[in-house]
Amino acid sequence: MKQAPSPCTAAGGPGNVSPGFPPLNRRSFLHTVSWGAAALGLSPAVIAGAQTTNPPIAGFEAAPATAETHAGWQPISERKLRVGLVGYGVCKFAAAFGFQNHPNVEIVAVSDLVPARCAELASVVKCSTTYPSLEELVRDDRIEAVFVATDAPSHARHCIEVLKHGKHVGTAVPAVFGSLEDADRLFHTVKQSGLKYMMFETSCFHDDLYAMRQLYQAGQLGRIVYAEGEYFHYMEQPIDSYKGWRIGLPPQWYPTHSNAYYVGVTAGSFTEVSCMGIPSHLPHLQPMNNTYHNPFGTEIALFRTNEGGMARMGVSWDTPTNEGEMGRIRGDKGSVYFNTYRGLETLKTNLKRPPLPPGVAAGGHGGSHGYLMNEFVTAILQDRQPLVHVAMALNMTVSGIVAHQSALKDGELLRIPQYQL
C-alpha cells in the first residue's frame, strides 16, 4: 500500500477553497498542467502549453495579515503536539495550513512519495526526519497526530491507517471518494479508536459561514427553511493530480465546499436527494474519456434536510464565470444572504472568527487555513471533538455520492445514509 503525493483540493475559492461572496469571491482557477491528454484527444499544442505554463491558482492566495487576526489570543496549554505531515503535491497543503508555525506544535516527520517534494517539504517546515511513504511515517512512535494531504481517492484508506497506529488524524477534503463502503469503514474506525478525526473543510471558516453558524447556534436564524451552496470551479483542463484522479471527476463526489453551507452551519444532515446532471462539452467530461464514465460537468442537487427544510447545492467544473464557494441561508427568524443579515435587527452574538496564535496566518482559501489547523490542534489539547468531526465530514461527503447516483438515474429521489456521534 503506497501513499500518493498531495493533490490540489478543490477547496479554494468557491479545495479544498475559498472565499464566498464579494469581496472574497473566488476569481477563476487558472488552468494548469499535463494530464492524460491522449485519452482526452487534446492537440500537441494544447498539451505543450499545459506542460510549460504553471500560473498561480486563483483563490489560493493568502488572506492579508492584520494585527486584529491575533488580538486577544491566549494560550491554552504549554504542551507541544507532535505532528507528522504527509503530501506535498501541486497545492503543497502539508505546509499550507501552518502547523509549523503553531506554538503548540512540533513537526516530527514529513513524507511525500516524490523524493524531491519530500525534501522541499522538510525544508519548508524545518524538519529533519523524512519518510518515503505514509505507511512508514505512521510507525514513528513519537508522532501523536498526522495531517493527510494526499490524493482524494486515498483519504479514507490513509486516515484509517493513521488511526490504526494510534494517532489522531486531520485530512484534506473529501472524507471519502465515491464509496459508501469506505464511509462506513472510516466512521467505525474513528469511533472504535477514541481518537480525534477532523476534515479540513475550508468553507467552515469563511467569514460568512462562520457568522451563519454563530447566529444559528444563538437561535437567531431559527429553523432553517432553505439553504443554498455553490462550488463552481472551472476546469477546462483538470489540475494536475496523482494518477489523473481529477480527470472527469463527478462534480458531486467533491461536494463539501457547497454542502458546508448547510451541514457546517447547523451540524445537521441531508436525508433525501434528487439531483440533475448537465452534460458537458469538455472532452474529459465525456463518459468515454474518463475512468468514472461520468458525463456531467455540472450537478445540481435538491436535498431534504433533517430539520424538514430544503437545500439546493450545486457543483460545476464547466462554468467559467463567477466561480467560487458561496452560500446563503434562510431561517424562519432571520437570513444571511450575500453577507447581509435580514430579520436580525440586533446581532446578539459575536460573529468575528476567534483569534489565532501569533505567527499563525489566516492563510489561503478565504483565510481559512490557519483557523482549521488551530481548531484541530486545540481540539486535541482540550480533548474535545473538533468542529468538522467524522460524522459532520461524512454527512457533507456521502450526500454528494448519493446525489451523483441520483443524477445517473435522471433525478430519482434517493435516501442518504446518516452519521451521528
C-alpha positions in Angstrom: 0.0 0.0 0.0 1.6 3.3 -1.0 0.5 6.8 -0.2 0.1 9.3 -3.0 1.5 12.7 -3.3 -0.8 15.6 -2.4 -3.4 16.6 -4.8 -4.8 20.1 -5.0 -8.1 20.0 -3.2 -10.8 21.9 -4.8 -11.4 23.7 -1.6 -10.3 27.0 -2.7 -12.4 29.6 -3.9 -15.5 28.5 -4.1 -10.1 22.8 -2.1 -10.1 22.2 -0.6 -11.2 26.5 -1.0 -12.2 29.8 -0.8 -13.9 32.9 -0.4 -17.6 33.1 -0.7 -19.1 36.4 -1.8 -17.6 39.7 -2.7 -15.0 40.8 -1.8 -14.0 37.2 -1.1 -15.5 35.9 -4.3 -13.0 33.5 -5.9 -12.0 34.5 -9.3 -11.3 31.9 -11.8 -8.9 28.9 -11.2 -6.3 29.3 -13.9 -5.6 26.2 -15.8 -2.5 24.2 -15.4 -0.8 21.1 -16.4 -0.5 17.9 -18.2 -2.8 15.0 -17.5 -4.0 12.0 -19.5 -4.1 14.1 -22.6 -4.2 11.3 -25.1 -7.3 10.0 -23.6 -8.9 13.4 -24.0 -7.9 13.9 -27.6 -6.1 17.1 -26.9 -3.8 18.5 -29.5 0.0 18.6 -29.1 0.0 22.4 -29.0 -2.5 22.4 -26.1 -0.6 19.7 -24.3 2.7 21.6 -24.7 1.1 24.8 -23.4 -0.3 22.9 -20.4 3.1 21.4 -19.6 5.1 24.7 -19.8 2.6 27.1 -18.2 2.1 26.9 -14.5 0.3 30.1 -13.4 -0.9 30.6 -9.8 -4.3 29.2 -8.9 -6.7 32.0 -8.2 -8.4 31.7 -4.9 -5.4 30.1 -3.1 -3.9 33.5 -2.2 -3.2 34.1 1.4 -5.5 36.5 3.3 -4.0 39.8 4.3 -2.2 39.7 7.6 -3.5 42.1 10.3 -2.9 42.6 14.0 -6.6 42.0 14.5 -6.1 38.4 13.5 -4.2 37.7 16.7 -5.8 40.2 19.1 -6.9 38.6 22.3 -5.3 35.2 21.8 -4.5 33.4 25.0 -2.5 30.1 25.2 -4.5 27.1 26.4 -1.5 24.9 27.1 2.3 24.8 27.2 2.3 21.3 25.6 3.6 20.8 22.1 1.6 18.3 20.0 4.0 16.1 17.9 2.7 16.1 14.3 3.6 14.3 11.1 2.8 15.9 7.7 2.1 13.9 4.5 1.6 15.1 1.0 3.3 18.0 -0.8 1.9 18.0 -4.4 0.5 20.7 -6.6 -1.1 22.7 -3.7 1.6 22.0 -1.1 -1.1 21.6 1.5 1.0 19.8 4.1 2.7 23.1 4.7 0.0 25.5 3.6 -2.1 25.2 6.8 0.7 26.4 9.0 1.2 23.6 11.5 4.9 24.5 11.6 4.1 28.0 12.9 1.8 27.0 15.8 3.3 27.5 19.3 1.8 24.2 20.4 3.1 22.1 17.6 6.4 20.3 16.9 6.8 18.8 13.4 8.3 15.4 14.0 8.4 14.0 10.5 7.2 14.6 6.9 6.5 12.4 3.9 5.8 12.5 0.2 6.2 9.7 -2.4 8.3 12.0 -4.6 11.8 12.4 -3.0 12.3 16.0 -4.2 8.9 17.1 -2.9 9.6 15.3 0.4 12.9 17.2 0.7 11.3 20.5 -0.1 8.5 19.9 2.5 11.1 19.1 5.1 13.0 22.3 4.3 9.9 24.5 4.4 8.7 23.2 7.8 12.2 22.9 9.2 12.0 19.1 9.9 15.0 16.8 9.7 13.1 13.5 9.6 11.6 12.2 6.4 9.8 9.0 5.3 9.2 7.8 1.8 5.5 6.8 2.5 2.7 7.4 4.9 2.8 3.8 5.8 6.3 4.2 7.2 5.7 7.6 8.8 2.9 6.3 11.0 5.2 3.7 12.6 7.1 6.5 14.2 6.1 6.3 17.9 7.0 9.9 18.5 4.1 11.2 16.4 0.8 11.9 18.0 -1.2 13.3 15.1 -0.9 13.2 11.3 -2.2 15.7 8.7 -3.1 13.8 5.5 -2.9 15.9 2.3 -2.6 13.0 -0.2 -4.8 12.3 -3.2 -8.6 12.3 -2.7 -9.1 8.6 -3.6 -6.7 7.6 -0.8 -8.0 9.9 2.0 -10.2 7.2 3.7 -7.6 4.5 3.5 -4.8 6.7 4.7 -6.8 8.1 7.6 -7.8 4.6 8.7 -4.1 3.6 8.5 -3.2 6.6 10.8 -5.9 5.7 13.3 -4.9 2.1 13.4 -1.5 3.2 14.5 -3.0 5.1 17.5 -2.6 8.6 16.1 -5.1 11.5 15.7 -5.8 12.5 12.1 -6.7 15.5 10.1 -7.4 15.3 6.4 -7.9 17.4 3.3 -11.4 17.1 1.7 -13.3 15.0 0.8 -13.6 12.5 3.6 -14.2 9.6 1.2 -14.1 9.3 -2.6 -17.2 7.9 -4.2 -17.5 4.9 -1.8 -20.3 4.4 0.7 -18.5 1.3 2.0 -15.4 3.4 2.7 -17.6 5.9 4.6 -18.8 3.2 6.9 -15.3 1.8 7.4 -14.0 5.2 8.3 -16.8 6.0 10.7 -16.5 2.8 12.6 -12.7 3.1 12.8 -12.8 6.6 14.2 -15.5 5.5 16.8 -13.6 2.4 17.9 -10.3 4.3 18.1 -11.4 7.0 20.5 -9.1 9.3 18.6 -9.7 12.7 17.1 -10.6 13.0 13.3 -11.1 16.2 11.5 -11.8 17.1 7.9 -10.3 20.5 6.9 -13.3 21.9 5.1 -12.3 25.4 4.2 -15.9 26.8 3.8 -16.5 26.2 7.5 -14.1 29.1 8.3 -15.1 31.5 5.6 -16.3 34.8 7.3 -19.8 34.4 6.0 -20.3 30.7 7.0 -18.7 31.3 10.4 -21.2 34.1 11.0 -24.1 31.9 9.9 -23.0 29.2 12.4 -22.7 31.6 15.2 -26.2 33.1 14.5 -27.8 29.6 14.1 -26.3 28.4 17.4 -27.5 31.5 19.2 -31.1 30.8 17.9 -31.2 34.0 15.8 -31.9 32.2 12.5 -34.5 29.8 13.9 -35.3 26.7 11.9 -33.6 26.7 8.5 -36.2 26.6 5.8 -33.9 26.9 2.8 -30.1 26.9 2.2 -28.0 27.2 -1.0 -24.4 26.4 -1.6 -22.3 26.6 -4.7 -18.8 25.3 -5.6 -18.2 26.4 -9.2 -14.6 25.7 -10.3 -13.9 25.9 -14.0 -11.6 23.1 -15.2 -11.2 23.2 -18.9 -8.2 21.1 -18.1 -8.1 19.4 -14.7 -5.4 20.5 -12.2 -2.6 18.0 -12.2 -3.3 15.0 -10.0 -1.9 11.7 -8.8 -2.7 9.0 -11.4 -5.1 11.6 -13.1 -7.8 11.2 -10.4 -9.3 14.6 -11.3 -9.9 13.7 -15.0 -13.7 13.5 -15.4 -14.3 13.7 -11.7 -18.1 13.6 -11.0 -18.9 17.0 -9.6 -20.9 15.7 -6.6 -18.0 13.5 -5.5 -16.4 16.7 -4.4 -19.3 18.3 -2.6 -18.1 19.5 0.7 -17.4 23.1 -0.2 -21.0 23.7 -1.1 -22.7 21.3 1.3 -20.9 23.0 4.2 -23.3 25.9 3.7 -25.9 23.8 5.4 -24.1 21.0 7.3 -21.3 23.3 8.5 -23.9 25.8 9.8 -26.3 23.6 11.6 -24.3 20.4 12.2 -27.3 18.7 10.6 -27.6 16.4 7.6 -29.4 15.8 4.3 -31.8 12.9 4.3 -33.0 12.6 0.7 -31.8 13.9 -2.6 -32.9 14.4 -6.2 -30.1 15.6 -8.4 -30.0 16.6 -12.1 -26.8 16.3 -14.1 -26.0 18.6 -17.0 -23.8 17.0 -19.8 -20.6 18.9 -20.6 -19.0 20.0 -23.8 -15.5 19.5 -22.3 -13.6 16.5 -23.6 -12.6 15.0 -20.3 -16.2 15.1 -19.1 -17.4 12.8 -21.8 -18.1 9.3 -20.4 -15.8 7.5 -22.8 -12.9 9.8 -21.8 -12.7 9.3 -18.1 -12.4 6.3 -15.8 -15.6 7.2 -13.9 -17.7 7.1 -17.1 -19.0 10.5 -15.9 -20.9 12.6 -18.5 -21.7 15.6 -16.3 -19.8 18.9 -15.9 -22.4 20.3 -13.5 -24.7 18.6 -11.0 -27.4 20.4 -9.1 -28.8 18.6 -6.0 -32.0 19.3 -4.2 -31.8 18.0 -0.7 -34.3 17.5 2.1 -32.7 18.4 5.5 -33.0 16.6 8.8 -35.0 19.5 10.2 -37.5 19.4 7.4 -36.2 22.2 5.2 -34.7 22.1 1.7 -31.3 22.9 0.3 -30.0 23.4 -3.2 -26.3 22.5 -3.6 -24.5 22.8 -6.9 -21.0 21.7 -8.1 -19.7 22.6 -11.5 -16.5 22.1 -13.5 -17.5 23.8 -16.8 -19.0 27.2 -15.9 -16.2 29.8 -16.3 -17.9 32.8 -14.8 -18.5 33.9 -11.2 -16.5 31.0 -9.8 -16.2 30.4 -6.1 -17.5 28.8 -2.9 -20.5 30.7 -1.8 -23.8 30.2 0.0 -26.8 31.7 1.7 -29.3 30.5 4.3 -32.8 31.4 5.2 -34.4 30.6 8.6 -37.9 31.3 9.9 -36.4 34.1 12.2 -33.5 35.5 10.1 -31.4 35.1 7.0 -27.9 35.6 5.8 -27.7 36.5 2.1 -24.7 37.9 0.3 -23.1 38.9 3.6 -26.1 40.9 4.7 -28.3 40.0 7.7 -32.1 40.2 7.3 -34.7 39.9 10.1 -31.9 40.5 12.6 -32.4 44.0 14.0 -30.0 43.2 16.8 -27.0 40.9 16.4 -26.7 39.3 19.8 -23.7 37.2 19.1 -20.0 37.7 18.2 -19.6 37.0 14.5 -15.8 37.5 14.4 -13.6 34.5 14.0 -11.6 33.6 17.1 -8.0 34.9 17.4 -5.1 32.9 16.0 -1.8 32.4 17.8 0.9 35.0 16.9 2.8 33.7 13.9 -0.1 31.7 12.5 -1.5 33.3 9.4 -5.2 33.0 8.4 -3.8 31.8 5.1 -5.5 30.8 1.9 -9.0 29.8 0.8 -10.8 32.8 2.3 -8.4 33.0 5.2 -9.5 29.6 6.5 -6.2 27.6 6.6 -4.9 28.8 9.9 -8.3 28.6 11.6 -8.8 24.9 10.6 -5.3 23.9 11.7 -5.7 25.8 15.1 -9.1 24.1 15.6 -7.6 20.6 15.1 -4.7 21.3 17.4 -6.7 22.9 20.2 -9.4 20.1 20.0 -6.7 17.5 20.7 -5.1 19.6 23.5 -8.5 20.2 25.1 -9.7 16.6 24.5 -12.9 17.6 22.7 -14.5 16.9 19.3 -13.1 19.2 16.6 -15.6 21.2 14.5 -15.6 19.0 11.4 -15.6 15.7 13.2 -16.2 12.4 11.4 -20.0 12.5 11.4 -20.1 16.0 10.0 -17.4 15.2 7.5 -19.4 12.1 6.2 -22.7 14.0 6.2 -21.1 16.6 3.9 -19.4 14.0 1.7 -21.8 11.0 1.4 -24.7 13.1 0.4 -22.8 14.1 -2.7 -22.0 10.5 -3.5 -25.7 9.7 -3.4 -26.5 12.8 -5.4 -24.4 11.6 -8.2 -26.2 8.3 -8.2 -29.4 10.2 -8.4 -28.1 12.2 -11.4 -27.2 9.0 -13.2 -30.9 7.9 -12.6 -32.3 11.2 -14.1 -33.1 12.7 -10.7 -34.6 9.7 -8.9 -35.3 10.6 -5.2 -32.8 8.6 -3.1 -32.3 8.2 0.6 -29.0 9.2 2.2 -27.1 7.3 4.9 -26.9 9.2 8.2 -24.0 9.6 10.6 -24.2 10.7 14.2 -21.8 10.5 17.1 
